[in-house]
Amino acid sequence: MPRIQLSPQLFILLAFATLIAAPLTAPGYFMFAHDARHTVYFMQMFDAALREGALFPRWAGDMVFGYGYPLWIILAPLPYYGAQLFNFLGLDFPASIKAVEAVGWYASALGMYLFVSRVMDRNAGLVAGVAYLFVPYHVVDLYVRGAMAEFLAFVFPPLILWGIYQIFATRRSFYAALTALAYGGMLLTHIQMTVLISPVVAGYILVLWIAGRTTDDQGRTTLNQQSAISNQQSVLQSLVSSPLVLSSVAILWGVALAAVFFVPVLMEQRYLTNDPLIGGFFNFRLHFLNPSQLFSTFWGYGYAGIQGNDQFSLQLGVMPLFFALVALFTTRRGDAVSLQVVYFALVTLAAALMTLSLSAPVWEVAAPIVAFTQFPWRALFVTAVSLAFLAGASVRIMVRRDQFLAAGVFALLLAFALFPYARPQYTQALFTWNTLMDFQVNDRELLGDTVWAQARPQDSPLVAQYRAGNITTKAVVLEGDAQIELVERRALGDTVRVNAAVPSRIQFYTRYFPGWSVTVDGASVPVAPSGEQGLITVNVPAGEHTVTTRWGTTLPRLVGGVISLAALAALGLTLVRGRRG
């Protein structure tokens, strides 16, 4: 497993992480940050499904005015599992979210420190870790946007790159397993950010392969130390131990670990309409930046605009850019680190250009994949990673005996310049059934459509019941003559008692989606969507019956789960054997 040795640099880094995480300890919640309220309500629904026995929640029952929506078919679940741990410990939902976000500050800093310390040294790791903490888009993601999942995605790129580096340094499957764990974790945290960072990972593999370098046990990069494979080894053994092969296996292994989420995304997203995800305001073509935004020191808390009229900061950061330029003056011919410095400088340039309208042709070519990224300025996530690495490399401009002092000064300059941004706008945290419905009715949020819905609803019969704090009616008679009584309302289904004078057709106030099943007196019956909203509808014979809806699994979800379990078992075995070795 990754080991971070105790050192003065590490303690200094943790102090900076504590400084930037400190606002999370304040009372209240920054509920008017862009995605902050979404996150709390999503967690509320995730918690309800989890407590009802869903090991992998997928249905958000309170969305779409109470009709429900398969949110975690398309939304990665790992951040909500993390927050749920703190909720189980007794924190309320906003406090649980802030707690897992505090962990995210520390974990992202330590990951960058681990990576850059391995490639260079601890002084470089300290500066890179502080730069990663304070780079503007990292701060924006949490304290302006309130985007918990995207913010937590910052944890994984340094760990993935560290794992790839270790594979090339050691040729051990142990590090392939750790890389797979990091890549799978990122897929389960934020799939769009994974799409953006994956080309950087692929390029880094290519750079290390071209360099043909490994590292010594002290973590210093050296040239031409790659040991030759014994003539007695078979071609297969040589192939298996190839860093290129191990790196590729690690990435595929990570995808397999996330298959429980990824397979349903591929197979069942077709049942959801894409326009709410990539159309209208979320059309990426509306959100390219003006070049001046990348360098502006403006800091705001407003929302994303269109055509560069954003009301919050989307800057690269003057100080990170300054240290990136300093790093370029440290390059020298034949030096392994220099090749990586040049690579990450090119990554920074390419990612910055991808935020501008001149890159529109590239976005159009890749639109089937990148359209779900929604905002080209999300490429600043990539620049945060590359600028942090370059900031760490800037320490090399000093002679070795002065690098510790220089690292401390560089870290202070980064923090001093950027810390004023690291504050949220706190408001009173009020989350009730009324605020949930207000958010949906007034703000038109927490809405989404299935292919069986003919139009987006403006209201539902459930809204008034939510606001009264008492759900009494979850099903109505469409045809026939029957009386319906709600017996039990659950996050993942309902039970009603039907007293039908004649064979009747009843409709539940629940949207149909693959996975829903209905039983009448314990026997399964056919279920179909009907009406403008594609609601669950069943036929009930005459007489008194108990009718139950239940959210269950499907073949893609089952296949994905089996693949993930197999990949996880292989990972555990590899890690145990690797540790013993």
C-alpha positions as CSV (number, residue, x, y, z in Angstrom):
1,M,0.0,0.0,0.0
2,P,1.1,3.6,-0.4
3,R,3.4,4.7,2.4
4,I,3.9,8.4,3.2
5,Q,6.9,8.7,5.5
6,L,6.6,11.3,8.3
7,S,8.7,14.3,7.5
8,P,8.6,18.1,8.2
9,Q,7.3,18.6,4.7
10,L,4.3,16.3,5.4
11,F,3.4,18.1,8.6
12,I,3.6,21.5,6.9
13,L,1.3,20.2,4.1
14,L,-1.2,18.9,6.7
15,A,-1.2,22.3,8.3
16,F,-2.1,24.0,5.0
17,A,-4.8,21.4,4.4
18,T,-6.2,22.2,7.9
19,L,-6.2,25.9,7.0
20,I,-8.2,25.5,3.8
21,A,-10.6,22.9,5.4
22,A,-11.3,25.1,8.4
23,P,-14.4,26.8,7.0
24,L,-16.1,23.5,6.9
25,T,-16.1,23.5,10.7
26,A,-18.3,26.6,10.9
27,P,-22.0,26.1,11.7
28,G,-24.5,26.3,8.9
29,Y,-24.2,25.3,5.3
30,F,-23.4,27.1,2.0
31,M,-26.8,26.0,0.6
32,F,-26.9,28.6,-2.2
33,A,-23.7,27.3,-3.7
34,H,-24.5,26.0,-7.2
35,D,-25.0,22.3,-6.4
36,A,-25.2,22.4,-2.6
37,R,-28.9,21.9,-2.2
38,H,-28.9,19.1,-4.8
39,T,-26.2,17.3,-2.8
40,V,-28.2,17.4,0.4
41,Y,-31.4,16.2,-1.1
42,F,-29.7,13.5,-3.1
43,M,-28.0,12.3,0.1
44,Q,-31.4,12.3,1.8
45,M,-32.8,10.0,-0.9
46,F,-29.6,7.9,-0.9
47,D,-29.9,7.4,2.8
48,A,-33.6,6.4,2.6
49,A,-32.8,3.7,0.0
50,L,-29.8,2.5,1.8
51,R,-31.7,2.1,5.1
52,E,-34.3,0.2,3.3
53,G,-31.8,-2.5,2.3
54,A,-30.5,-1.4,-1.1
55,L,-26.8,-2.1,-0.9
56,F,-26.4,0.0,-4.1
57,P,-29.1,2.6,-4.2
58,R,-30.3,3.6,-7.7
59,W,-33.8,5.0,-7.2
60,A,-34.3,8.5,-5.8
61,G,-37.9,8.4,-4.7
62,D,-38.5,12.1,-3.9
63,M,-37.4,13.5,-7.3
64,V,-39.7,14.7,-10.0
65,F,-42.4,15.9,-7.5
66,G,-42.4,12.5,-5.8
67,Y,-42.7,10.4,-9.0
68,G,-39.1,9.3,-8.6
69,Y,-36.1,9.0,-10.9
70,P,-33.3,6.4,-11.3
71,L,-30.7,9.0,-10.3
72,W,-27.8,6.6,-9.5
73,I,-28.1,5.0,-12.9
74,I,-26.2,8.1,-14.1
75,L,-24.8,9.6,-10.9
76,A,-21.7,8.0,-9.4
77,P,-22.5,6.8,-5.8
78,L,-19.1,6.7,-4.0
79,P,-19.3,10.3,-2.6
80,Y,-22.7,9.5,-1.0
81,Y,-21.4,6.3,0.6
82,G,-18.6,8.4,2.1
83,A,-21.0,11.0,3.5
84,Q,-23.2,8.2,4.7
85,L,-20.5,6.9,7.0
86,F,-20.6,10.2,8.9
87,N,-24.4,10.2,8.9
88,F,-24.3,6.7,10.5
89,L,-22.0,8.3,13.2
90,G,-24.8,10.7,14.1
91,L,-24.1,13.8,11.9
92,D,-27.0,15.4,10.0
93,F,-26.9,15.5,6.2
94,P,-25.2,18.9,5.7
95,A,-22.6,18.1,8.5
96,S,-22.0,14.7,6.9
97,I,-21.4,16.3,3.5
98,K,-19.0,18.8,5.0
99,A,-17.1,16.1,6.9
100,V,-16.5,14.0,3.7
101,E,-15.5,17.2,1.9
102,A,-12.9,17.9,4.7
103,V,-11.5,14.4,4.1
104,G,-11.3,15.3,0.4
105,W,-9.0,18.3,1.2
106,Y,-6.6,16.1,3.1
107,A,-6.7,13.1,0.7
108,S,-6.2,15.2,-2.4
109,A,-3.2,17.0,-0.8
110,L,-1.6,13.8,0.4
111,G,-2.2,12.1,-3.0
112,M,-0.4,14.9,-4.8
113,Y,2.4,14.9,-2.2
114,L,2.8,11.1,-2.6
115,F,3.0,11.3,-6.4
116,V,5.4,14.3,-6.7
117,S,7.6,13.1,-3.9
118,R,8.1,9.8,-5.7
119,V,8.9,11.5,-9.0
120,M,11.1,14.1,-7.4
121,D,11.5,14.6,-3.7
122,R,9.6,15.7,-0.6
123,N,10.3,19.4,-1.1
124,A,8.7,19.3,-4.5
125,G,5.9,17.2,-3.0
126,L,5.1,19.9,-0.4
127,V,4.9,22.7,-3.0
128,A,2.8,20.5,-5.3
129,G,0.5,19.5,-2.5
130,V,-0.1,23.1,-1.4
131,A,-0.6,24.2,-5.1
132,Y,-3.1,21.5,-5.5
133,L,-5.0,22.6,-2.4
134,F,-5.2,26.3,-3.4
135,V,-5.4,26.2,-7.2
136,P,-8.5,28.3,-7.9
137,Y,-10.7,25.7,-9.6
138,H,-10.2,23.3,-6.7
139,V,-11.5,26.0,-4.3
140,V,-14.3,27.0,-6.7
141,D,-15.6,23.4,-6.9
142,L,-16.3,23.3,-3.2
143,Y,-16.8,26.8,-1.8
144,V,-18.5,28.3,-4.9
145,R,-20.1,25.4,-6.7
146,G,-20.7,23.1,-3.8
147,A,-20.1,20.2,-6.2
148,M,-19.3,17.5,-3.7
149,A,-18.7,14.7,-6.2
150,E,-16.6,16.7,-8.6
151,F,-14.6,18.1,-5.7
152,L,-13.9,14.6,-4.3
153,A,-12.8,13.5,-7.8
154,F,-9.6,15.6,-7.1
155,V,-8.5,12.9,-4.8
156,F,-7.8,10.3,-7.5
157,P,-5.7,11.7,-10.4
158,P,-2.5,12.0,-8.3
159,L,-3.0,8.5,-7.0
160,I,-3.6,7.1,-10.5
161,L,-0.4,8.9,-11.8
162,W,1.5,7.7,-8.8
163,G,0.4,4.1,-9.5
164,I,1.4,4.3,-13.1
165,Y,4.8,5.7,-12.1
166,Q,5.3,2.8,-9.7
167,I,4.4,0.2,-12.3
168,F,7.1,1.6,-14.6
169,A,9.5,1.7,-11.6
170,T,8.9,-1.8,-10.2
171,R,7.0,-3.8,-12.9
172,R,4.9,-5.2,-10.0
173,S,1.3,-6.3,-10.3
174,F,0.8,-5.0,-6.8
175,Y,0.9,-1.4,-8.1
176,A,-1.3,-2.3,-11.0
177,A,-3.9,-3.3,-8.4
178,L,-3.5,0.0,-6.5
179,T,-3.8,1.9,-9.8
180,A,-6.9,0.0,-10.6
181,L,-8.3,0.8,-7.2
182,A,-7.7,4.5,-7.8
183,Y,-9.1,4.5,-11.3
184,G,-12.2,2.5,-10.3
185,G,-12.7,4.9,-7.4
186,M,-12.6,7.9,-9.7
187,L,-15.2,6.3,-12.0
188,L,-17.4,5.6,-9.0
189,T,-16.9,9.3,-7.9
190,H,-17.4,11.4,-11.1
191,I,-17.5,9.8,-14.5
192,Q,-17.2,13.1,-16.4
193,M,-14.0,14.0,-14.7
194,T,-12.7,10.5,-15.4
195,V,-13.3,11.1,-19.1
196,L,-11.4,14.4,-18.9
197,I,-8.4,13.0,-17.0
198,S,-8.1,9.7,-18.9
199,P,-6.2,11.1,-21.9
200,V,-3.7,12.7,-19.5
201,V,-3.2,9.3,-17.9
202,A,-2.7,7.6,-21.3
203,G,-0.2,10.3,-22.3
204,Y,1.7,9.9,-19.0
205,I,2.0,6.1,-19.7
206,L,3.4,7.0,-23.1
207,V,5.9,9.5,-21.7
208,L,7.2,7.0,-19.2
209,W,7.5,4.3,-21.8
210,I,9.4,6.7,-24.1
211,A,11.6,7.8,-21.3
212,G,12.5,4.2,-20.5
213,R,13.4,5.2,-16.9
214,T,12.7,3.8,-13.5
215,T,13.5,5.0,-10.0
216,D,15.8,3.9,-7.2
217,D,14.7,3.1,-3.7
218,Q,15.2,6.7,-2.6
219,G,12.6,8.0,-5.0
220,R,15.0,9.9,-7.2
221,T,14.6,9.5,-11.0
222,T,17.6,8.1,-12.8
223,L,18.4,7.2,-16.4
224,N,18.9,3.8,-18.0
225,Q,18.3,1.7,-14.9
226,Q,15.7,-0.5,-16.4
227,S,16.8,-4.0,-15.8
228,A,17.0,-6.4,-18.6
229,I,14.8,-9.5,-18.6
230,S,16.6,-12.7,-18.2
231,N,17.1,-14.8,-21.3
232,Q,15.5,-17.7,-19.4
233,Q,12.2,-15.9,-19.0
234,S,9.5,-16.8,-21.5
235,V,8.0,-14.3,-23.9
236,L,4.8,-14.5,-21.9
237,Q,6.5,-13.6,-18.7
238,S,8.2,-10.7,-20.4
239,L,4.9,-9.5,-21.8
240,V,3.1,-9.8,-18.5
241,S,5.8,-7.8,-16.7
242,S,5.8,-5.1,-19.4
243,P,4.9,-1.7,-17.8
244,L,2.7,-0.9,-20.8
245,V,0.8,-4.1,-20.4
246,L,0.5,-3.7,-16.6
247,S,-0.7,-0.1,-17.0
248,S,-3.3,-1.1,-19.5
249,V,-4.5,-3.9,-17.3
250,A,-4.7,-1.6,-14.4
251,I,-7.0,0.8,-16.3
252,L,-9.2,-2.0,-17.5
253,W,-9.2,-3.5,-14.0
254,G,-10.4,-0.2,-12.7
255,V,-13.3,-0.2,-15.2
256,A,-14.2,-3.7,-14.1
257,L,-14.2,-2.5,-10.4
258,A,-16.7,0.1,-11.4
259,A,-18.8,-2.2,-13.6
260,V,-21.6,-2.3,-11.0
261,F,-22.1,1.4,-12.0
262,F,-20.7,1.5,-15.4
263,V,-22.6,-1.4,-17.1
264,P,-26.0,0.0,-16.2
265,V,-24.9,3.4,-17.4
266,L,-24.1,1.9,-20.8
267,M,-27.2,-0.3,-21.0
268,E,-29.9,1.6,-19.3
269,Q,-29.2,5.3,-19.9
270,R,-31.1,4.9,-23.2
271,Y,-34.3,4.8,-21.1
272,L,-33.6,8.4,-19.9
273,T,-34.0,11.4,-22.1
274,N,-30.7,13.2,-22.7
275,D,-32.0,16.7,-23.2
276,P,-32.1,17.5,-19.5
277,L,-28.5,16.4,-19.3
278,I,-26.9,17.8,-22.5
279,G,-29.5,20.1,-24.0
280,G,-30.7,23.6,-23.4
281,F,-28.6,25.4,-20.8
282,F,-26.3,22.3,-20.5
283,N,-25.3,22.3,-24.2
284,F,-21.5,22.5,-24.1
285,R,-21.5,24.9,-27.1
286,L,-22.8,27.7,-24.8
287,H,-20.1,27.5,-22.2
288,F,-16.7,28.2,-23.8
289,L,-14.6,30.8,-21.9
290,N,-13.2,34.1,-23.0
291,P,-9.4,34.0,-22.8
292,S,-9.4,36.8,-20.3
293,Q,-11.3,34.6,-17.8
294,L,-8.4,32.3,-17.5
295,F,-6.3,35.2,-16.1
296,S,-8.8,37.4,-14.4
297,T,-8.6,37.6,-10.6
298,F,-12.4,38.1,-10.3
299,W,-14.0,36.0,-7.6
300,G,-17.8,35.7,-7.5
301,Y,-20.5,33.3,-6.2
302,G,-23.0,33.6,-9.1
303,Y,-24.0,30.9,-11.5
304,A,-22.6,29.8,-14.8
305,G,-23.5,32.1,-17.7
306,I,-23.2,31.6,-21.4
307,Q,-20.7,32.7,-23.9
308,G,-18.2,33.7,-21.2
309,N,-20.6,35.7,-19.0
310,D,-20.0,33.6,-16.0
311,Q,-20.7,35.0,-12.5
312,F,-17.9,33.1,-10.8
313,S,-14.2,32.7,-11.2
314,L,-12.7,30.4,-13.9
315,Q,-9.1,31.4,-13.6
316,L,-6.0,29.3,-13.8
317,G,-4.4,31.2,-11.0
318,V,-1.6,33.7,-11.4
319,M,0.6,32.2,-8.8
320,P,0.3,28.6,-10.0
321,L,1.1,29.8,-13.5
322,F,4.1,31.7,-12.2
323,F,5.6,28.6,-10.6
324,A,4.8,26.6,-13.7
325,L,6.9,29.0,-15.7
326,V,9.7,28.7,-13.2
327,A,9.5,24.9,-13.6
328,L,10.2,25.3,-17.3
329,F,13.6,26.9,-16.5
330,T,14.6,23.7,-14.6
331,T,14.5,21.5,-17.6
332,R,17.7,20.0,-19.0
333,R,18.5,17.5,-21.7
334,G,18.7,13.9,-20.7
335,D,16.8,14.4,-17.4
336,A,13.8,12.2,-16.7
337,V,11.9,14.7,-14.6
338,S,12.4,17.4,-17.3
339,L,10.5,15.2,-19.8
340,Q,7.6,15.0,-17.3
341,V,7.8,18.8,-16.7
342,V,7.5,19.4,-20.5
343,Y,4.6,16.9,-20.7
344,F,2.6,18.5,-17.9
345,A,3.3,22.0,-19.4
346,L,1.8,20.8,-22.6
347,V,-1.2,19.3,-20.7
348,T,-1.8,22.6,-19.1
349,L,-1.7,24.4,-22.4
350,A,-3.9,21.9,-24.1
351,A,-6.5,21.8,-21.3
352,A,-6.6,25.6,-21.2
353,L,-7.2,25.8,-24.9
354,M,-10.0,23.2,-24.6
355,T,-11.9,25.7,-22.5
356,L,-11.9,28.3,-25.4
357,S,-14.2,28.4,-28.4
358,L,-11.3,27.8,-30.8
359,S,-11.4,24.2,-29.6
360,A,-15.0,23.8,-30.6
361,P,-14.1,21.5,-33.6
362,V,-12.4,19.1,-31.3
363,W,-15.4,19.1,-29.0
364,E,-17.7,18.4,-31.9
365,V,-15.7,15.4,-33.1
366,A,-15.8,13.9,-29.6
367,A,-19.3,15.1,-28.8
368,P,-20.9,11.7,-28.3
369,I,-18.5,11.2,-25.3
370,V,-17.7,14.7,-24.0
371,A,-21.1,16.3,-24.4
372,F,-22.0,14.9,-21.0
373,T,-19.2,17.0,-19.6
374,Q,-21.6,19.9,-20.2
375,F,-19.2,22.7,-19.5
376,P,-15.9,23.0,-21.4
377,W,-14.5,25.0,-18.4
378,R,-14.5,21.7,-16.5
379,A,-11.1,21.1,-18.2
380,L,-9.7,23.4,-15.5
381,F,-9.9,20.2,-13.4
382,V,-7.0,18.9,-15.6
383,T,-5.0,22.1,-15.3
384,A,-5.3,21.9,-11.5
385,V,-3.4,18.5,-11.7
386,S,-0.8,19.6,-14.2
387,L,-0.2,23.0,-12.6
388,A,0.3,21.4,-9.2
389,F,3.0,19.1,-10.6
390,L,4.7,22.0,-12.3
391,A,4.6,24.1,-9.1
392,G,6.4,21.2,-7.3
393,A,9.0,21.0,-10.0
394,S,9.8,24.7,-9.6
395,V,11.7,23.9,-6.4
396,R,14.4,22.4,-8.6
397,I,15.5,25.8,-9.6
398,M,17.2,26.1,-6.2
399,V,20.4,24.2,-5.2
400,R,19.6,21.2,-3.2
401,R,20.7,22.5,0.2
402,D,18.3,25.5,-0.2
403,Q,15.3,23.5,-1.5
404,F,13.6,22.9,1.9
405,L,13.6,26.6,2.7
406,A,12.5,27.4,-0.9
407,A,9.6,24.9,-0.6
408,G,8.3,26.5,2.5
409,V,8.5,30.0,0.9
410,F,6.9,28.8,-2.3
411,A,4.1,27.1,-0.3
412,L,3.5,30.3,1.7
413,L,3.3,32.4,-1.5
414,L,0.8,30.1,-3.0
415,A,-1.4,30.0,0.1
416,F,-1.1,33.8,0.7
417,A,-2.1,34.6,-2.8
418,L,-5.0,32.2,-3.0
419,F,-6.3,31.7,0.6
420,P,-8.6,34.8,0.4
421,Y,-10.7,32.8,-2.1
422,A,-11.1,29.8,0.3
423,R,-14.4,30.8,2.0
424,P,-18.0,29.8,1.3
425,Q,-21.0,32.0,1.7
426,Y,-22.8,30.5,4.6
427,T,-26.5,30.6,5.1
428,Q,-28.9,29.0,7.5
429,A,-29.2,25.3,6.6
430,L,-32.9,24.5,6.3
431,F,-34.0,21.3,4.6
432,T,-37.6,20.1,5.0
433,W,-40.2,18.6,2.8
434,N,-41.4,22.1,2.0
435,T,-38.0,23.3,0.9
436,L,-37.6,20.1,-1.2
437,M,-40.8,20.8,-3.0
438,D,-40.1,24.5,-3.3
439,F,-36.8,23.6,-4.9
440,Q,-38.6,21.5,-7.5
441,V,-41.7,23.7,-8.1
442,N,-40.1,27.1,-8.0
443,D,-36.5,26.4,-9.1
444,R,-37.4,23.6,-11.5
445,E,-34.6,21.4,-10.1
446,L,-34.4,17.7,-9.2
447,L,-36.3,16.9,-12.4
448,G,-35.6,14.4,-15.0
449,D,-37.5,12.4,-17.7
450,T,-37.7,8.9,-18.9
451,V,-38.5,7.9,-22.4
452,W,-42.0,6.9,-21.3
453,A,-42.8,10.4,-20.1
454,Q,-44.5,12.5,-22.8
455,A,-43.8,15.9,-21.1
456,R,-42.0,17.3,-18.1
457,P,-44.5,17.7,-15.3
458,Q,-45.3,21.1,-13.8
459,D,-46.7,19.7,-10.6
460,S,-48.0,16.4,-9.2
461,P,-50.7,15.2,-6.8
462,L,-48.0,14.4,-4.3
463,V,-46.7,18.0,-3.9
464,A,-49.5,19.0,-1.5
465,Q,-49.0,15.8,0.5
466,Y,-45.3,16.4,0.9
467,R,-45.9,19.9,2.1
468,A,-48.5,18.7,4.6
469,G,-45.9,16.2,5.8
470,N,-48.2,13.2,5.4
471,I,-48.3,11.0,2.3
472,T,-51.8,9.4,2.2
473,T,-52.4,8.6,-1.5
474,K,-49.9,6.8,-3.7
475,A,-52.3,5.2,-6.2
476,V,-55.5,6.0,-8.0
477,V,-58.1,4.2,-10.0
478,L,-57.9,4.7,-13.8
479,E,-60.6,2.2,-14.9
480,G,-63.2,0.3,-12.9
481,D,-64.6,0.7,-9.5
482,A,-62.3,0.4,-6.5
483,Q,-61.3,1.8,-3.2
484,I,-57.5,2.2,-2.5
485,E,-55.9,2.5,0.9
486,L,-52.2,3.2,1.4
487,V,-50.8,0.6,3.8
488,E,-47.1,1.4,3.6
489,R,-45.0,4.0,1.9
490,R,-41.3,3.1,1.3
491,A,-38.4,4.7,-0.5
492,L,-38.3,1.7,-2.9
493,G,-41.9,0.8,-3.2
494,D,-45.4,1.0,-1.8
495,T,-48.1,-1.3,-0.5
496,V,-51.8,-0.5,-1.0
497,R,-55.0,-2.3,-0.2
498,V,-57.4,-2.4,-3.1
499,N,-61.1,-3.3,-2.7
500,A,-62.4,-3.6,-6.2
501,A,-66.1,-4.1,-7.0
502,V,-65.1,-5.0,-10.6
503,P,-61.8,-5.7,-12.4
504,S,-60.0,-2.4,-12.2
505,R,-56.9,-0.7,-13.5
506,I,-54.9,1.3,-11.0
507,Q,-52.0,3.6,-11.4
508,F,-49.2,4.4,-8.8
509,Y,-47.7,7.8,-8.5
510,T,-44.4,6.3,-9.4
511,R,-42.6,6.5,-12.7
512,Y,-41.9,3.2,-14.5
513,F,-38.4,2.1,-15.1
514,P,-36.8,-1.3,-15.7
515,G,-36.4,-2.9,-12.3
516,W,-39.8,-2.1,-10.9
517,S,-42.1,-5.1,-10.2
518,V,-45.6,-5.4,-8.9
519,T,-47.3,-8.2,-6.9
520,V,-51.0,-8.7,-6.2
521,D,-51.4,-10.8,-3.1
522,G,-47.8,-11.9,-3.5
523,A,-48.1,-13.0,-7.1
524,S,-46.2,-11.1,-9.8
525,V,-48.3,-9.4,-12.4
526,P,-47.4,-7.5,-15.6
527,V,-46.5,-3.9,-15.1
528,A,-46.5,-1.2,-17.8
529,P,-46.1,2.6,-18.0
530,S,-49.1,4.7,-18.9
531,G,-50.3,8.3,-19.1
532,E,-48.3,11.4,-19.8
533,Q,-45.8,10.7,-17.0
534,G,-45.2,7.0,-17.8
535,L,-46.5,5.9,-14.4
536,I,-46.6,2.3,-13.1
537,T,-50.0,0.8,-14.0
538,V,-51.5,-2.7,-13.2
539,N,-54.7,-4.6,-13.6
540,V,-56.4,-5.8,-10.4
541,P,-59.2,-8.4,-10.3
542,A,-62.4,-7.9,-8.4
543,G,-62.2,-8.4,-4.7
544,E,-59.9,-7.3,-1.9
545,H,-56.2,-7.4,-2.7
546,T,-52.8,-6.3,-1.4
547,V,-50.8,-4.7,-4.2
548,T,-47.1,-4.0,-3.7
549,T,-44.5,-2.2,-5.9
550,R,-40.9,-3.0,-5.4
551,W,-37.7,-1.6,-6.9
552,G,-35.4,-4.5,-7.8
553,T,-32.5,-5.4,-10.1
554,T,-32.1,-6.0,-13.9
555,L,-29.7,-8.1,-15.9
556,P,-27.3,-5.2,-16.6
557,R,-27.1,-4.4,-12.9
558,L,-26.6,-8.0,-12.0
559,V,-23.9,-8.5,-14.6
560,G,-22.2,-5.3,-13.5
561,G,-22.3,-6.4,-9.9
562,V,-20.8,-9.8,-10.7
563,I,-18.0,-8.2,-12.7
564,S,-17.2,-5.8,-9.9
565,L,-17.2,-8.5,-7.3
566,A,-14.8,-10.7,-9.4
567,A,-12.5,-7.7,-10.0
568,L,-12.6,-6.8,-6.3
569,A,-11.8,-10.4,-5.2
570,A,-8.8,-10.4,-7.7
571,L,-7.7,-7.0,-6.3
572,G,-7.8,-8.2,-2.7
573,L,-5.8,-11.4,-3.6
574,T,-3.2,-9.4,-5.5
575,L,-2.7,-6.9,-2.7
576,V,-2.4,-9.6,-0.1
577,R,0.2,-11.5,-2.2
578,G,2.0,-8.3,-3.0
579,R,2.3,-7.3,0.6
580,R,3.6,-10.7,1.6
581,G,6.1,-10.4,-1.3
